[in-house]
């Protein structure tokens, strides 16, 4: 036996087992028939032949049951994948705009897919998995289509939602069926592209969430890391591993109410009872297929050759490029992201300004328009964090606006109207009474004036007194540049803009103020609280959330020690923090009052322009303040001292009507139309019109920057629209 090789021993052993089975069967049959083993061996074929009807009946019953369940599971395992062959895909890399850096990295994977020997001959292996993560609409799916189009390989689109099934095990069958199909395509065409869209629905373990199947605990906030949209400096890389571990453990046990709200959270991965999803074997099957042992192909190779005692041929090298896309990468299982399954991870973020310009140029090239390169650059500036999907939608809405007006050429006005409609939606079909309209206009004019005078890191995008779903008016600001850090001076100006409404209403309405400032005060207080207690931008350096969590200052260091002699250190800390916040806000409120008092005429001018036009672009706001022509509003008439005096008279009448709840005794001053239109920075300027953008029909819009729906949570770097924490009523 020692002289035999492995395959010879395997064949001899199989023959010996077969002979042993025949011998046992012969002995049993001889005992049943009461004959010798030799005669029983002769009668064995006859006995088997007589038992065939019964055997056929049993086999048919078993086969029918298997067929019934097999057919049901086969039917349930169909679907979820779409195969596109090379001639079906027309997308190329030239169709992907605004993501040049990511595109260059993906092209490397194509080189390895088309010429794998260039790396395998040198001892390496071909990267077979790519994860694209980032906000929705940034072009992740388009990139995968472009890869398939450029390589001329079949493109298999996988919808992970189809893997959520009622019965356990169906998802596993779907995964195995998918990869059988993919391997066949890879062998036939020399390669294949597999794309999993919304991979987070398939790539998590579902029921393995801490706290049990039904949850039981809240998810901890996401710490800074590779998935954070704006990662912190160095990510704790400068501290020792022990210190970093201690900090991260303390963060995971932090009460969410004691610190800033994270910009994004890990989704609650709770698996409903009776539903077989990513955590019921489907993910495990996917992991196995991505990096498990590949079986030899073909029935003849796997079965017949083994029956003949021949060694099966090894499986071929399947050239598969697995691409996944998600906007929730933190929900993916770590086992899926390890090298060998997902070798490369690329962030497909918001395009930069040059990327937005290129995207606008690409979509506007498909329609007729009159936009100049300067206007295209301006449009990219006033739409920060715009994705390819939102840019395409904006161009299409501008075309619809032009067609509605009986034109087939898009103008700058059409683009502005489309932008306002998309970002804010159509205004509510309501009309203010005259004194309330004037009060809202004063409120927003104060926001706009202080924003223009103090904010250097943001510029005004839009000002409106059109009533929306959750605001009476709005002044929205946008960052003119792509910026990833925020500074104390910038947060202070945000607070100044928020407090402008309260200071303005008190100044213009005899120390009276409305409830419309509640959202502004909430925003200002929140920002000031985090400046004082968390960001080190106040009179203290320590973090309030950490001190509260670690019970710094507690006598005895715990709950039992808190109640000694009636002491409550946490309450003392809160009172001290509240006092510092109030002092800071009062000081900033005084600065706002000085600014508004020095620019009273400009506030009245802006209020009049808002009452006249309802909605102003940021350039029109600047034009009114600087008394110069704007793209839609001419601000030069507001330089007339006589007009300012009439505006003062009108305001005094409105203030009296406000106190007495009566009608304003004077009519609102009107500005005569100029004979000639003046050129503006937008390329043209129409004569002043009571509603130049036709906002009553088409709406107006911008990202909300204040009021109840205003601005970001102070713990986040800001919402995608780039709005500041001030502006709305």
C-alpha positions as CSV (number, residue, x, y, z in Angstrom):
1,X,0.0,0.0,0.0
2,X,2.9,2.3,0.7
3,X,4.1,2.0,-2.9
4,X,0.7,3.1,-4.3
5,X,0.0,6.7,-5.0
6,X,-3.0,8.5,-3.7
7,X,-5.3,7.9,-6.7
8,X,-4.5,4.2,-6.9
9,X,-5.3,3.8,-3.2
10,X,-8.5,5.7,-3.7
11,X,-9.6,3.3,-6.6
12,X,-8.6,0.1,-4.7
13,X,-10.5,1.3,-1.6
14,X,-13.6,2.1,-3.6
15,X,-13.6,-1.4,-5.1
16,X,-13.1,-3.0,-1.7
17,X,-16.0,-1.1,-0.3
18,X,-18.2,-2.2,-3.1
19,X,-17.3,-5.8,-2.6
20,X,-17.9,-5.5,1.1
21,X,-21.4,-4.2,0.5
22,X,-22.2,-7.0,-2.0
23,X,-21.0,-9.6,0.5
24,X,-23.2,-8.2,3.3
25,X,-26.2,-8.1,1.0
26,X,-25.5,-11.7,-0.1
27,X,-25.4,-12.9,3.5
28,X,-28.7,-11.1,4.3
29,X,-30.4,-12.5,1.2
30,X,-29.1,-16.1,2.0
31,X,-30.6,-15.8,5.5
32,X,-33.9,-14.6,4.2
33,X,-34.2,-17.3,1.4
34,X,-32.8,-20.0,3.7
35,X,-30.2,-21.0,1.1
36,X,-26.4,-20.9,0.7
37,X,-24.6,-17.6,0.0
38,X,-23.5,-18.9,-3.4
39,X,-27.1,-19.6,-4.5
40,X,-28.3,-16.3,-2.9
41,X,-25.7,-14.5,-5.0
42,X,-27.1,-16.1,-8.1
43,X,-30.7,-15.2,-7.1
44,X,-29.8,-11.6,-6.2
45,X,-30.6,-10.2,-9.7
46,X,-33.9,-12.0,-9.9
47,X,-34.9,-10.7,-6.4
48,X,-34.0,-7.2,-7.4
49,X,-36.0,-7.5,-10.6
50,X,-39.1,-8.6,-8.7
51,X,-38.8,-5.7,-6.3
52,X,-38.6,-3.1,-9.1
53,X,-42.3,-2.1,-9.1
54,X,-42.2,-1.4,-5.4
55,X,-38.9,0.4,-5.7
56,X,-40.3,2.5,-8.6
57,X,-43.3,3.5,-6.5
58,X,-41.1,4.6,-3.6
59,X,-38.7,6.4,-5.9
60,X,-41.6,8.2,-7.6
61,X,-43.1,9.3,-4.3
62,X,-39.8,10.6,-3.1
63,X,-39.0,12.2,-6.5
64,X,-42.5,13.9,-6.5
65,X,-41.9,15.4,-3.1
66,X,-38.5,16.6,-4.0
67,X,-39.7,17.9,-7.3
68,X,-42.5,19.9,-5.6
69,X,-40.2,21.6,-3.1
70,X,-37.5,22.0,-5.8
71,X,-39.9,23.6,-8.2
72,X,-41.1,26.0,-5.5
73,X,-37.6,27.1,-4.5
74,X,-36.5,27.2,-8.1
75,X,-39.3,29.6,-8.9
76,X,-38.6,31.7,-5.9
77,X,-34.9,31.9,-6.7
78,X,-35.5,33.4,-10.1
79,X,-35.0,37.1,-10.8
80,X,-32.9,39.8,-9.1
81,X,-30.3,40.0,-11.9
82,X,-30.3,41.6,-15.3
83,X,-27.6,40.7,-17.9
84,X,-26.6,43.3,-20.5
85,X,-24.3,42.1,-23.3
86,X,-21.6,44.3,-24.8
87,X,-23.9,45.6,-27.6
88,X,-26.5,46.7,-25.1
89,X,-24.3,49.1,-23.3
90,X,-23.6,52.5,-24.9
91,X,-22.1,54.3,-21.8
92,X,-18.4,55.2,-22.0
93,X,-16.0,57.0,-19.7
94,X,-16.6,60.2,-21.7
95,X,-20.2,60.2,-20.4
96,X,-19.0,60.3,-16.7
97,X,-18.4,64.0,-15.7
98,X,-17.1,65.5,-12.6
99,X,-15.4,62.4,-11.1
100,X,-12.1,62.4,-12.9
101,X,-10.0,61.3,-9.9
102,X,-12.1,58.3,-9.2
103,X,-12.4,57.5,-12.9
104,X,-8.6,57.3,-13.2
105,X,-8.3,54.8,-10.4
106,X,-11.1,52.6,-11.9
107,X,-9.3,52.5,-15.2
108,X,-6.5,50.6,-13.5
109,X,-8.9,47.8,-12.7
110,X,-9.8,47.6,-16.4
111,X,-6.2,47.2,-17.3
112,X,-5.9,44.3,-15.0
113,X,-9.1,42.8,-16.3
114,X,-8.0,43.0,-19.9
115,X,-4.4,42.0,-19.3
116,X,-4.3,40.0,-16.0
117,X,-0.9,38.3,-17.0
118,X,0.8,41.7,-16.5
119,X,0.5,41.3,-12.8
120,X,0.1,37.5,-12.4
121,X,3.4,36.8,-14.1
122,X,5.2,38.9,-11.5
123,X,3.7,37.0,-8.6
124,X,0.7,39.3,-7.9
125,X,-3.0,38.7,-8.2
126,X,-5.7,40.7,-10.1
127,X,-7.9,42.9,-7.8
128,X,-11.3,41.5,-8.3
129,X,-13.5,43.7,-6.1
130,X,-14.3,47.5,-6.0
131,X,-16.5,49.3,-3.6
132,X,-17.9,52.8,-4.7
133,X,-19.4,54.7,-1.8
134,X,-20.7,58.2,-1.5
135,X,-23.9,60.3,-1.5
136,X,-26.8,59.3,-3.8
137,X,-26.6,60.6,-7.4
138,X,-22.9,61.1,-7.6
139,X,-22.5,58.6,-10.5
140,X,-21.6,55.3,-8.9
141,X,-23.9,53.2,-11.1
142,X,-22.9,55.2,-14.2
143,X,-19.3,54.4,-13.6
144,X,-20.0,50.7,-13.4
145,X,-21.9,50.9,-16.7
146,X,-19.0,52.8,-18.3
147,X,-16.5,50.1,-17.2
148,X,-18.7,47.5,-18.9
149,X,-19.0,49.6,-22.0
150,X,-15.3,50.3,-22.2
151,X,-14.2,46.7,-21.8
152,X,-16.9,45.2,-24.0
153,X,-17.7,42.6,-21.4
154,X,-21.2,41.5,-20.2
155,X,-22.6,43.6,-17.4
156,X,-24.6,41.8,-14.7
157,X,-26.7,44.2,-12.7
158,X,-27.7,42.8,-9.3
159,X,-30.6,44.2,-7.3
160,X,-29.9,43.2,-3.6
161,X,-33.5,43.9,-2.7
162,X,-34.5,40.8,-4.6
163,X,-32.5,38.7,-2.2
164,X,-34.9,39.6,0.7
165,X,-37.3,36.6,0.7
166,X,-40.0,35.0,2.9
167,X,-38.3,31.6,3.2
168,X,-34.9,31.0,4.6
169,X,-32.5,29.5,2.0
170,X,-33.9,31.2,-1.1
171,X,-31.4,34.0,-0.9
172,X,-28.6,31.4,-0.8
173,X,-30.0,29.7,-3.9
174,X,-30.1,33.1,-5.6
175,X,-26.5,33.9,-4.8
176,X,-25.3,30.5,-6.1
177,X,-27.4,30.7,-9.2
178,X,-26.0,34.2,-9.8
179,X,-22.4,33.1,-9.6
180,X,-23.0,30.1,-11.8
181,X,-24.3,32.4,-14.5
182,X,-21.5,34.8,-13.9
183,X,-18.8,32.1,-14.2
184,X,-20.4,30.9,-17.5
185,X,-20.3,34.4,-18.9
186,X,-16.7,34.9,-17.7
187,X,-15.6,31.8,-19.5
188,X,-17.5,32.6,-22.7
189,X,-16.6,36.2,-23.0
190,X,-13.2,36.3,-21.3
191,X,-14.5,38.4,-18.4
192,X,-17.6,39.9,-16.8
193,X,-18.6,42.9,-14.7
194,X,-20.9,42.2,-11.8
195,X,-22.5,45.3,-10.1
196,X,-24.3,45.2,-6.8
197,X,-26.4,48.3,-6.3
198,X,-27.4,49.4,-2.8
199,X,-25.0,46.8,-1.5
200,X,-25.8,47.7,2.2
201,X,-29.1,45.8,2.0
202,X,-27.2,42.6,1.1
203,X,-23.9,43.1,2.8
204,X,-24.9,43.2,6.5
205,X,-25.5,40.4,9.0
206,X,-29.0,41.6,10.0
207,X,-30.0,39.9,13.2
208,X,-26.5,40.0,14.7
209,X,-27.1,43.5,16.0
210,X,-26.1,43.9,19.7
211,X,-29.2,43.7,21.8
212,X,-30.8,40.6,20.2
213,X,-33.0,40.0,17.2
214,X,-35.4,42.7,18.3
215,X,-32.8,45.4,18.9
216,X,-33.0,46.4,22.5
217,X,-30.4,49.1,22.3
218,X,-29.8,52.2,20.3
219,X,-27.0,52.4,17.8
220,X,-23.8,54.3,18.9
221,X,-22.8,57.3,16.9
222,X,-20.4,56.8,14.1
223,X,-16.9,57.8,15.1
224,X,-14.5,59.5,12.8
225,X,-13.1,57.1,10.3
226,X,-12.9,56.3,6.6
227,X,-16.7,56.5,6.2
228,X,-17.0,59.9,7.8
229,X,-17.9,62.6,5.2
230,X,-15.5,65.1,6.9
231,X,-13.0,63.1,8.9
232,X,-11.2,64.7,11.8
233,X,-7.6,65.6,11.8
234,X,-5.4,62.4,11.8
235,X,-8.2,60.3,13.3
236,X,-6.4,59.8,16.7
237,X,-3.3,58.6,14.9
238,X,-1.0,60.7,17.1
239,X,-2.0,59.0,20.4
240,X,-1.0,55.6,21.7
241,X,-3.1,52.6,20.9
242,X,-4.3,52.3,24.5
243,X,-5.4,55.9,24.6
244,X,-7.2,55.7,21.3
245,X,-9.0,52.5,22.4
246,X,-10.1,54.2,25.6
247,X,-11.4,57.3,23.7
248,X,-13.3,55.1,21.2
249,X,-14.8,52.9,24.0
250,X,-16.0,56.0,25.8
251,X,-17.6,57.4,22.6
252,X,-19.4,54.1,22.0
253,X,-21.1,54.4,25.4
254,X,-21.9,58.1,25.1
255,X,-25.5,59.1,25.5
256,X,-26.6,60.6,22.2
257,X,-28.1,63.6,24.0
258,X,-24.7,64.6,25.5
259,X,-22.9,65.5,22.3
260,X,-23.3,66.7,18.8
261,X,-25.6,64.7,16.5
262,X,-23.4,62.8,14.1
263,X,-23.9,63.6,10.4
264,X,-24.8,60.1,9.6
265,X,-25.5,57.0,11.7
266,X,-25.2,53.3,11.3
267,X,-28.5,52.0,10.2
268,X,-30.5,50.0,12.7
269,X,-29.9,46.5,11.4
270,X,-32.9,44.7,13.0
271,X,-34.2,41.6,11.1
272,X,-38.0,41.3,11.1
273,X,-39.2,37.9,12.3
274,X,-39.9,35.5,9.4
275,X,-37.9,37.5,6.8
276,X,-34.7,35.9,5.5
277,X,-32.4,38.7,4.5
278,X,-28.7,39.5,4.4
279,X,-28.2,37.9,7.8
280,X,-29.9,34.6,7.1
281,X,-27.2,32.9,5.1
282,X,-27.3,35.1,2.1
283,X,-24.3,37.2,3.1
284,X,-22.4,34.1,4.1
285,X,-23.1,32.5,0.7
286,X,-21.9,35.7,-1.0
287,X,-18.7,35.7,1.0
288,X,-18.1,32.1,0.1
289,X,-18.6,32.7,-3.6
290,X,-16.4,35.8,-3.6
291,X,-13.4,34.0,-2.1
292,X,-14.2,30.4,-1.6
293,X,-12.8,27.3,-3.3
294,X,-13.9,27.1,-7.0
295,X,-15.2,23.7,-8.0
296,X,-14.3,22.0,-11.3
297,X,-16.8,22.8,-14.1
298,X,-19.0,20.5,-16.1
299,X,-20.8,17.2,-15.4
300,X,-18.4,15.1,-17.4
301,X,-15.4,16.7,-15.7
302,X,-16.8,16.6,-12.1
303,X,-18.8,13.3,-12.1
304,X,-17.8,11.0,-15.0
305,X,-14.1,11.5,-14.7
306,X,-14.3,10.8,-10.9
307,X,-16.4,7.6,-11.6
308,X,-13.7,6.5,-14.0
309,X,-11.1,7.2,-11.3
310,X,-9.6,10.1,-13.3
311,X,-8.5,13.3,-11.8
312,X,-10.9,16.2,-12.7
313,X,-9.5,19.1,-14.6
314,X,-8.9,22.2,-12.5
315,X,-11.4,25.1,-12.8
316,X,-10.3,28.0,-15.2
317,X,-9.4,31.4,-13.9
318,X,-12.6,33.4,-13.9
319,X,-12.1,37.0,-14.9
320,X,-14.7,38.7,-12.8
321,X,-14.8,42.3,-11.6
322,X,-17.2,42.7,-8.8
323,X,-18.3,46.3,-8.2
324,X,-20.5,47.4,-5.4
325,X,-22.2,50.8,-4.7
326,X,-23.6,52.1,-1.4
327,X,-24.3,55.3,0.4
328,X,-24.2,53.5,3.7
329,X,-20.7,51.9,3.8
330,X,-20.7,51.6,7.6
331,X,-23.5,49.1,7.4
332,X,-21.4,46.6,5.3
333,X,-19.9,43.7,7.1
334,X,-16.2,43.8,7.7
335,X,-15.7,40.3,6.3
336,X,-17.1,41.6,3.0
337,X,-14.6,44.5,2.9
338,X,-11.5,42.5,3.5
339,X,-8.8,42.3,0.7
340,X,-9.5,39.3,-1.5
341,X,-13.2,40.1,-1.7
342,X,-13.2,43.9,-1.9
343,X,-9.7,45.0,-2.8
344,X,-10.3,48.6,-3.5
345,X,-12.6,51.2,-1.9
346,X,-13.2,54.5,-3.6
347,X,-15.2,57.4,-2.3
348,X,-17.4,59.0,-5.0
349,X,-18.1,62.3,-3.3
350,X,-19.7,65.5,-4.3
351,X,-18.0,66.9,-7.4
352,X,-15.7,69.9,-7.0
353,X,-16.5,73.2,-8.7
354,X,-14.5,72.3,-11.9
355,X,-16.4,69.0,-11.9
356,X,-19.7,70.8,-11.6
357,X,-18.8,73.1,-14.4
358,X,-17.9,70.2,-16.6
359,X,-21.1,68.4,-15.7
360,X,-23.2,71.5,-16.5
361,X,-21.4,71.9,-19.8
362,X,-22.1,68.3,-20.7
363,X,-25.8,68.5,-20.0
364,X,-26.4,71.9,-21.5
365,X,-24.6,70.7,-24.7
366,X,-27.6,68.5,-25.2
367,X,-30.1,71.4,-25.3
368,X,-30.3,74.8,-26.8
369,X,-29.3,77.6,-24.4
370,X,-27.9,81.1,-24.2
371,X,-25.7,80.7,-21.2
372,X,-22.2,82.1,-21.3
373,X,-19.1,80.5,-19.8
374,X,-19.2,83.1,-17.0
375,X,-22.8,82.2,-16.2
376,X,-21.9,78.5,-16.3
377,X,-19.2,79.2,-13.7
378,X,-21.6,81.2,-11.6
379,X,-24.2,78.4,-11.7
380,X,-21.6,75.9,-10.5
381,X,-20.8,78.3,-7.6
382,X,-24.4,78.8,-6.5
383,X,-25.1,75.0,-6.5
384,X,-22.5,73.6,-4.1
385,X,-22.8,69.9,-3.4
386,X,-24.8,69.4,-6.6
387,X,-24.5,65.8,-7.9
388,X,-24.7,64.6,-11.5
389,X,-28.3,63.6,-10.9
390,X,-29.4,67.0,-9.5
391,X,-27.6,68.8,-12.3
392,X,-29.3,66.8,-14.9
393,X,-32.7,67.4,-13.2
394,X,-32.0,71.1,-13.0
395,X,-31.2,71.4,-16.7
396,X,-34.3,69.5,-17.6
397,X,-36.5,71.7,-15.3
398,X,-35.0,74.8,-17.0
399,X,-35.9,73.4,-20.4
400,X,-39.5,72.7,-19.2
401,X,-39.7,76.2,-17.9
402,X,-38.6,77.6,-21.2
403,X,-41.1,75.4,-23.1
404,X,-43.8,76.5,-20.8
405,X,-43.1,80.1,-21.8
406,X,-43.2,79.2,-25.5
407,X,-39.5,79.1,-26.1
408,X,-37.0,76.3,-27.0
409,X,-33.9,78.1,-25.8
410,X,-32.9,78.1,-22.2
411,X,-32.0,81.5,-20.7
412,X,-30.4,82.5,-17.4
413,X,-33.7,83.4,-15.9
414,X,-35.1,79.9,-16.7
415,X,-32.1,78.3,-14.9
416,X,-32.7,80.5,-11.8
417,X,-36.4,79.8,-11.7
418,X,-35.7,76.1,-12.1
419,X,-33.1,76.2,-9.3
420,X,-35.6,77.9,-7.0
421,X,-38.3,75.5,-7.8
422,X,-36.2,72.4,-7.2
423,X,-34.6,73.6,-4.0
424,X,-37.6,75.1,-2.2
425,X,-40.6,73.7,-4.1
426,X,-43.5,75.8,-5.1
427,X,-44.7,78.4,-2.5
428,X,-48.0,78.0,-0.8
429,X,-50.9,79.7,-2.4
430,X,-51.5,82.2,0.4
431,X,-51.2,86.0,0.7
432,X,-50.1,88.0,3.7
433,X,-52.1,90.9,5.0
434,X,-50.2,94.1,4.3
435,X,-48.7,94.7,7.8
436,X,-47.6,91.1,8.2
437,X,-46.0,91.1,4.8
438,X,-44.0,94.2,5.8
439,X,-43.0,92.6,9.1
440,X,-41.8,89.5,7.3
441,X,-39.9,91.6,4.8
442,X,-38.2,93.5,7.6
443,X,-37.3,90.3,9.3
444,X,-35.7,88.8,6.2
445,X,-34.1,92.1,5.2
446,X,-32.2,92.2,8.5
447,X,-31.0,88.6,8.0
448,X,-29.8,89.5,4.4
449,X,-28.1,92.8,5.5
450,X,-26.2,91.3,8.4
451,X,-25.2,88.3,6.2
452,X,-23.8,90.6,3.6
453,X,-22.0,92.8,6.0
454,X,-20.4,90.1,8.2
455,X,-20.2,86.8,6.4
456,X,-17.1,86.3,4.4
457,X,-17.1,82.5,4.1
458,X,-20.6,82.4,2.6
459,X,-22.6,84.5,0.1
460,X,-26.3,85.0,-0.2
461,X,-28.0,82.7,-2.6
462,X,-31.6,83.7,-2.2
463,X,-34.0,85.9,-0.1
464,X,-37.7,85.4,-0.2
465,X,-40.9,86.2,1.7
466,X,-42.9,83.5,-0.2
467,X,-44.5,81.3,2.4
468,X,-43.3,77.7,2.3
469,X,-44.4,74.6,4.2
470,X,-42.4,75.4,7.3
471,X,-41.3,79.0,7.0
472,X,-42.7,82.4,6.3
473,X,-39.6,83.7,4.6
474,X,-36.0,82.7,4.1
475,X,-32.5,84.0,3.5
476,X,-30.2,81.2,2.3
477,X,-26.4,81.3,2.0
478,X,-24.0,79.1,0.1
479,X,-20.2,78.7,0.4
480,X,-18.5,80.3,-2.7
481,X,-15.6,77.8,-2.3
482,X,-15.2,74.1,-1.4
483,X,-14.2,74.3,2.3
484,X,-13.9,71.4,4.8
485,X,-13.2,73.1,8.0
486,X,-15.1,75.7,10.1
487,X,-13.6,78.4,12.3
488,X,-14.7,80.4,15.3
489,X,-15.0,83.6,13.4
490,X,-17.3,81.9,10.9
491,X,-19.6,80.4,13.6
492,X,-19.8,83.9,15.2
493,X,-21.0,85.4,12.0
494,X,-23.6,82.6,11.7
495,X,-24.9,83.6,15.2
496,X,-24.9,87.3,14.2
497,X,-27.1,86.5,11.1
498,X,-29.4,84.4,13.3
499,X,-29.8,87.1,15.9
500,X,-30.5,89.8,13.2
501,X,-34.2,88.9,13.1
502,X,-34.7,89.6,16.8
503,X,-32.6,92.7,16.8
504,X,-34.3,94.0,13.7
505,X,-37.9,93.4,15.0
506,X,-37.1,95.1,18.3
507,X,-35.6,98.1,16.5
508,X,-38.2,98.6,13.9
509,X,-41.3,97.7,15.9
510,X,-40.6,99.5,19.2
511,X,-39.0,96.7,21.1
512,X,-41.7,94.2,20.0
513,X,-40.8,90.9,18.4
514,X,-42.7,87.9,16.9
515,X,-42.6,84.2,17.5
516,X,-41.0,83.9,14.1
517,X,-37.6,84.4,15.7
518,X,-37.8,81.1,17.6
519,X,-36.0,79.1,15.0
520,X,-33.3,81.7,14.7
521,X,-32.8,81.8,18.5
522,X,-32.7,78.0,18.6
523,X,-30.0,77.9,15.9
524,X,-28.0,80.7,17.6
525,X,-28.2,79.0,21.0
526,X,-27.2,75.6,19.6
527,X,-24.2,77.0,17.8
528,X,-23.1,79.0,20.9
529,X,-23.6,76.0,23.1
530,X,-21.3,73.8,21.1
531,X,-18.8,76.7,20.8
532,X,-18.6,77.0,24.6
533,X,-19.0,73.4,25.6
534,X,-17.5,71.2,22.8
535,X,-15.4,73.0,20.2
536,X,-13.1,75.0,22.5
537,X,-14.3,78.3,21.0
538,X,-15.4,79.9,24.2
539,X,-13.9,80.9,27.6
540,X,-13.1,77.3,28.5
541,X,-11.2,74.5,26.9
542,X,-12.7,71.3,28.4
543,X,-15.4,69.3,26.7
544,X,-18.7,69.4,28.6
545,X,-19.9,66.1,27.1
546,X,-16.8,64.3,28.4
547,X,-17.0,65.9,31.8
548,X,-20.6,64.9,32.1
549,X,-20.0,61.3,31.0
550,X,-17.0,60.9,33.3
551,X,-18.8,62.7,36.2
552,X,-15.9,65.1,36.6
553,X,-16.4,67.1,39.9
554,X,-18.9,64.6,41.4
555,X,-18.2,64.1,45.2
556,X,-17.4,60.5,45.6
557,X,-17.2,60.1,41.8
558,X,-20.5,58.4,41.3
559,X,-24.3,58.5,41.6
560,X,-24.2,57.8,45.3
561,X,-21.9,60.8,45.9
562,X,-24.0,63.2,44.0
563,X,-26.6,63.6,46.6
564,X,-24.2,64.3,49.5
565,X,-25.3,67.5,51.3
566,X,-27.7,68.3,48.4
567,X,-24.9,68.9,45.9
568,X,-25.5,68.3,42.2
569,X,-22.3,69.0,40.2
570,X,-24.0,68.3,36.9
571,X,-26.5,71.0,37.5
572,X,-23.7,73.4,38.5
573,X,-21.9,72.6,35.3
574,X,-25.1,73.2,33.3
575,X,-25.7,76.5,35.0
576,X,-22.1,77.7,34.4
577,X,-22.4,76.7,30.8
578,X,-25.7,78.4,30.4
579,X,-24.3,81.6,31.9
580,X,-21.4,81.6,29.5
581,X,-23.7,81.0,26.5
582,X,-26.0,83.8,27.6
583,X,-23.1,86.2,28.0
584,X,-21.8,85.3,24.5
585,X,-25.2,85.7,22.9
586,X,-25.9,89.1,24.6
587,X,-22.5,90.4,23.4
588,X,-23.2,89.3,19.8
589,X,-26.7,90.7,20.0
590,X,-25.3,94.1,20.8
591,X,-23.0,93.9,17.7
592,X,-26.0,93.0,15.5
593,X,-28.0,96.0,16.8
594,X,-25.1,98.4,15.9
595,X,-24.8,96.9,12.4
596,X,-28.6,97.2,11.7
597,X,-28.7,100.7,13.2
598,X,-25.9,101.9,10.9
599,X,-27.6,100.3,7.8
600,X,-31.2,101.2,8.5
601,X,-31.7,102.7,5.0
602,X,-30.4,99.5,3.4
603,X,-32.8,97.3,5.5
604,X,-35.8,99.4,4.4
605,X,-34.6,99.2,0.8
606,X,-34.3,95.4,1.0
607,X,-37.7,95.1,2.7
608,X,-39.2,97.2,-0.1
609,X,-37.5,95.1,-2.8
610,X,-38.8,91.9,-1.1
611,X,-42.3,93.2,-0.9
612,X,-42.2,94.2,-4.5
613,X,-40.6,91.1,-6.1
614,X,-41.3,88.5,-3.4
615,X,-38.0,86.7,-4.2
616,X,-34.5,88.1,-4.8
617,X,-31.4,86.3,-5.9
618,X,-28.2,86.8,-4.0
619,X,-26.8,89.2,-6.7
620,X,-30.0,91.3,-6.5
621,X,-29.7,91.6,-2.7
622,X,-26.1,92.9,-3.2
623,X,-27.4,95.2,-5.9
624,X,-30.0,96.8,-3.6
625,X,-27.5,97.2,-0.8
626,X,-24.8,98.7,-3.0
627,X,-27.3,100.8,-5.1
628,X,-26.2,99.3,-8.4
629,X,-27.8,97.2,-11.2
630,X,-28.5,93.6,-10.6
631,X,-29.4,90.8,-13.0
632,X,-33.2,91.1,-12.3
633,X,-33.5,94.1,-9.9
634,X,-32.1,97.6,-10.4
635,X,-30.8,98.9,-7.0
636,X,-29.9,102.4,-8.2
637,X,-33.3,104.0,-7.4
638,X,-32.7,103.2,-3.7
639,X,-29.9,105.8,-3.7
640,X,-32.5,108.5,-3.9
641,X,-32.9,110.2,-0.4
642,X,-36.6,111.0,-1.3
643,X,-37.4,107.4,-1.8
644,X,-35.8,106.4,1.5
645,X,-37.9,109.1,3.2
646,X,-41.0,107.6,1.7
647,X,-40.0,104.2,2.8
648,X,-39.5,105.6,6.4
649,X,-43.0,107.1,6.2
650,X,-44.5,103.8,5.0
651,X,-42.7,101.9,7.7
652,X,-44.0,104.2,10.4
653,X,-47.5,103.7,9.2
654,X,-46.9,99.9,9.1
655,X,-45.6,100.0,12.7
656,X,-48.7,101.9,13.9
657,X,-51.0,99.4,12.0
658,X,-49.0,96.6,13.7
659,X,-49.7,98.0,17.2
660,X,-53.3,98.8,16.5
661,X,-54.1,95.8,14.3
662,X,-55.4,98.1,11.6
663,X,-54.8,98.9,7.9
664,X,-51.6,100.7,6.8
665,X,-52.7,104.3,6.1
666,X,-50.2,104.7,3.2
667,X,-49.7,102.7,0.1
668,X,-46.3,101.1,-0.5
669,X,-44.0,103.4,-2.6
670,X,-43.5,102.4,-6.2
671,X,-40.4,102.7,-8.2
672,X,-40.9,103.9,-11.8
673,X,-39.7,101.7,-14.6
674,X,-36.5,103.0,-16.3
675,X,-36.7,103.6,-20.0
676,X,-33.7,101.4,-20.8
677,X,-32.6,98.1,-19.3
678,X,-29.2,98.1,-17.7
679,X,-26.6,95.4,-18.3
680,X,-26.0,93.2,-15.3
681,X,-23.4,90.6,-14.3
682,X,-25.7,87.8,-15.4
683,X,-25.3,89.0,-19.0
684,X,-28.6,90.9,-19.3
685,X,-30.9,92.9,-17.1
686,X,-34.6,93.3,-17.8
687,X,-36.5,96.4,-16.6
688,X,-37.8,96.1,-13.0
689,X,-40.9,94.0,-12.9
690,X,-43.1,93.3,-9.8
691,X,-42.4,89.6,-10.3
692,X,-39.4,89.2,-12.6
693,X,-39.0,85.5,-12.0
694,X,-42.7,84.7,-12.2
695,X,-42.4,83.1,-8.7
696,X,-46.1,83.0,-8.1
697,X,-46.4,80.4,-10.9
698,X,-43.1,78.6,-10.7
699,X,-41.9,78.8,-7.1
700,X,-38.7,79.8,-5.7
701,X,-36.0,77.9,-4.0
702,X,-32.8,77.5,-2.2
703,X,-31.6,75.3,0.6
704,X,-33.2,76.4,3.8
705,X,-30.8,78.2,6.1
706,X,-32.7,79.1,9.1
707,X,-35.9,79.0,11.1
708,X,-37.4,75.7,12.1
709,X,-35.8,73.9,9.2
710,X,-32.6,75.9,9.2
711,X,-29.1,74.9,8.9
712,X,-27.1,71.9,10.1
713,X,-26.9,70.3,13.5
714,X,-23.9,71.9,15.1
715,X,-22.2,68.5,15.3
716,X,-22.1,68.1,11.6
717,X,-20.1,70.0,9.0
718,X,-23.2,71.2,7.3
719,X,-25.9,69.9,5.0
720,X,-25.3,69.3,1.3
721,X,-26.9,72.7,0.4
722,X,-24.2,74.5,2.3
723,X,-26.6,76.7,4.2
724,X,-25.8,78.6,7.3
725,X,-27.7,78.4,10.6
726,X,-29.6,81.6,10.0
727,X,-32.3,83.0,7.8
728,X,-35.8,81.7,8.1
729,X,-38.8,83.0,10.0
